Amino acid sequence: MAEGHSPLAQFAIEPLAPIHIGGLDASFTNSALWMVIAVGGITAFMLLGTRKQAIVPGRWQSLCEGMYDFVSNLLKENVGNEGRKFFPFVFSLFMFILFCNLFGLLPGAFTVTSHIIVTAAMAIFVFVGVTIVGIALHGFKFFTYFVPQGAPMWLIPIMIPIEILSYFIRPLSLSVRLFANMVAGHVMLAVIGGFVFAMGVWFGWIPLAFVTVLFGLELLIACLQAYVFTILTCIYLHDAVHLH
């Protein structure tokens, strides 16, 4: 299969405005463009939903309030009242991932979250931020998190390295989960979509039906992965705030 028709060609990062500072390539790419579009889409969505602030909400206001309540409830259920101070960050994270995932399903769009460097950057930011929150709130007591409560003394030397390893593997699992789901789904869409033209007029409807169903599934996964990333962030915040 030619490179241009490869299912992986859709993930290629291409410079749109080459910028080189010394030996550093700081070019504005298609990935950066769709990040800007995602932020612009979020801004437009929130402005449309909050411009009237009616007592009886309209369609856009209901959507905005629904998103607000959804993230607010996630924080309250997983972190408690202490989680309210983290709402702006968690809400921004959820909306950014959601819009990037959804925009990536548009024909000709670029899926920002299909690159491990993007998902890893977000996961590392969450990991470092949560660790700083834990240390800021508890000081050295934060490190007691790695000592399992109620474990026999003879097991503690074994359990502590396991707890530390599981803690530091969080950014990897968080980033790979989102990246892998986005890549797998888009590759499947591209592969099955290719059969629509290959099978011609008479039989092309068969893969087209599969593409339609798969697109609906990808729409669900795009929302689900934003939810999973967000709720795991809330769980990590709970551990940092409550140390258990």
C-alpha positions in Angstrom: 0.0 0.0 0.0 1.4 3.4 -1.0 2.5 5.7 1.8 -0.1 8.3 1.0 -2.9 5.6 1.3 -1.6 4.0 4.4 -4.0 4.1 7.4 -1.1 5.5 9.4 -0.7 8.5 7.0 -3.4 10.4 8.9 -1.1 10.6 12.0 1.8 12.3 10.2 2.8 15.6 11.7 3.4 18.2 9.0 4.9 21.7 9.5 2.5 24.4 8.3 4.8 27.4 9.2 8.4 26.3 9.6 10.1 28.0 12.5 13.7 27.3 13.5 15.3 28.9 16.6 18.9 28.0 16.7 19.0 24.2 16.4 15.4 23.9 17.7 12.5 23.1 15.4 9.6 25.1 16.7 7.5 24.9 13.6 3.7 25.4 13.7 2.3 22.0 12.7 -1.1 20.5 11.9 -1.1 19.1 15.4 -0.6 22.6 16.9 -3.3 24.0 14.5 -5.9 21.5 15.8 -5.0 22.2 19.4 -5.7 25.9 18.6 -9.0 24.9 16.9 -9.9 22.8 19.9 -9.3 25.7 22.3 -11.2 28.0 20.0 -14.1 25.5 19.9 -14.2 25.2 23.7 -14.2 29.0 24.0 -17.0 29.4 21.4 -19.0 26.7 23.1 -18.7 28.3 26.6 -19.4 31.8 25.3 -22.5 30.6 23.4 -23.7 28.8 26.5 -23.1 31.6 29.0 -24.0 34.7 27.0 -27.7 34.9 28.2 -27.7 33.1 31.5 -31.4 32.6 31.4 -33.4 31.2 34.4 -34.9 28.7 31.9 -31.8 27.5 30.0 -31.7 27.1 26.3 -29.9 24.4 24.4 -26.4 25.8 24.6 -26.8 26.9 28.2 -28.1 23.4 29.1 -25.1 21.8 27.5 -22.6 24.1 29.3 -24.4 23.6 32.6 -24.4 19.8 32.0 -20.7 19.8 31.3 -20.1 21.9 34.4 -22.2 19.7 36.7 -20.7 16.5 35.2 -17.1 17.5 36.1 -18.2 19.1 39.4 -19.9 15.9 40.5 -16.8 13.8 39.5 -14.7 15.9 41.8 -17.2 15.9 44.6 -17.7 12.1 44.5 -14.0 11.3 44.2 -12.2 14.0 46.1 -14.9 15.5 48.3 -15.5 19.2 49.0 -11.7 19.7 49.0 -11.8 19.0 45.2 -13.6 22.3 44.4 -10.4 24.2 44.3 -9.2 21.9 41.5 -12.3 22.4 39.3 -10.8 24.9 36.8 -7.9 22.6 36.0 -10.0 19.4 35.8 -12.7 21.0 33.8 -10.2 22.5 31.3 -8.5 19.1 31.0 -11.8 17.3 30.3 -13.0 19.8 27.7 -9.7 19.9 25.9 -9.4 16.1 25.6 -13.1 15.8 24.6 -12.9 18.5 21.9 -9.6 17.1 20.5 -11.2 13.6 20.4 -14.4 14.8 18.7 -12.7 17.1 16.2 -10.4 14.3 15.3 -13.4 12.4 13.9 -14.1 15.2 11.3 -13.1 14.4 7.7 -9.6 15.8 7.0 -9.0 16.7 10.7 -6.0 15.8 12.7 -6.4 13.8 15.9 -4.2 15.5 18.5 -4.7 12.8 21.1 -3.4 10.1 18.7 0.2 11.1 19.5 1.8 9.7 22.6 3.9 12.9 23.0 0.6 14.9 23.6 -1.1 12.4 25.9 2.2 11.8 27.8 2.6 15.5 28.3 -0.8 15.8 29.8 -0.3 12.7 31.9 3.0 13.9 33.2 1.5 17.3 34.0 -1.2 15.6 36.0 1.2 13.3 37.8 3.6 16.1 38.8 0.8 18.4 39.8 -0.9 15.8 41.9 2.4 15.0 43.6 3.1 18.7 44.3 -0.4 19.0 45.8 0.2 16.0 48.0 3.5 17.3 49.3 2.1 20.8 49.8 -0.8 19.5 51.8 1.0 16.9 53.9 4.7 17.6 53.8 6.8 14.5 54.5 3.7 12.7 55.7 2.8 12.3 52.0 5.4 9.6 51.7 3.4 7.4 54.1 1.1 6.9 51.1 3.6 4.2 49.9 3.2 2.3 53.2 0.1 0.1 52.9 -2.1 0.5 56.0 -2.7 -2.7 57.9 0.0 -4.7 56.1 2.1 -7.1 58.3 5.5 -5.6 59.1 7.3 -8.4 57.3 5.5 -7.5 54.1 6.2 -3.8 54.2 9.8 -4.0 52.7 8.2 -5.9 49.7 5.1 -3.7 49.4 6.8 -0.3 49.5 8.7 -0.9 46.2 5.5 -2.2 44.6 3.5 0.8 45.7 6.2 3.2 44.5 6.4 1.4 41.1 2.6 1.5 40.7 2.6 5.2 41.6 5.3 6.1 39.0 3.7 4.0 36.3 0.5 6.2 36.4 1.6 8.6 33.7 2.4 5.7 31.4 -0.9 4.0 31.8 -2.8 7.3 31.6 -1.1 8.4 28.4 -1.0 5.0 26.6 -4.7 4.3 27.3 -5.9 7.5 25.5 -3.3 7.3 22.7 -3.9 3.6 21.9 -7.7 3.9 21.8 -7.5 6.9 19.5 -5.0 5.3 17.1 -6.8 1.9 17.0 -10.2 3.4 16.2 -8.9 5.7 13.5 -6.9 3.0 11.8 -10.0 0.7 11.8 -12.1 3.5 10.2 -9.4 4.1 7.6 -9.0 0.4 6.7 -12.7 -0.4 6.5 -13.4 2.9 4.7 -10.9 1.9 2.0 -13.0 -1.2 1.2 -16.0 1.0 0.4 -14.2 2.2 -2.9 -12.4 -1.1 -3.4 -15.6 -3.1 -3.5 -17.4 -0.8 -5.9 -21.0 0.3 -6.3 -22.6 -3.1 -5.9 -20.9 -4.3 -2.7 -19.5 -1.1 -1.3 -22.5 -0.6 0.9 -21.4 -3.6 3.1 -18.2 -1.9 4.4 -20.1 1.4 4.5 -22.5 -0.1 7.0 -19.6 -1.2 9.1 -18.0 2.3 8.9 -21.3 3.9 10.0 -21.5 1.6 13.1 -17.8 2.0 13.8 -18.1 5.8 13.6 -20.8 5.7 16.2 -18.6 3.5 18.4 -15.7 5.9 17.9 -17.9 8.8 18.9 -18.7 7.0 22.1 -15.1 6.1 22.7 -14.0 9.7 22.1 -16.3 10.8 25.0 -15.5 7.8 27.1 -11.8 8.3 26.9 -12.1 11.9 28.0 -14.2 10.7 30.9 -11.7 8.0 31.9 -8.7 10.4 31.8 -10.7 12.9 33.9 -12.0 10.4 36.5 -8.5 8.9 36.9 -7.2 12.4 37.5 -9.8 12.9 40.2 -8.9 9.6 41.8 -5.2 10.6 41.9 -6.2 13.9 43.4 -8.2 12.0 46.1 -5.1 10.0 46.9 -3.0 13.2 47.2 -5.6 15.0 49.4 -6.6 12.1 51.6 -3.5 9.8 51.5 -5.6 6.7 51.1 
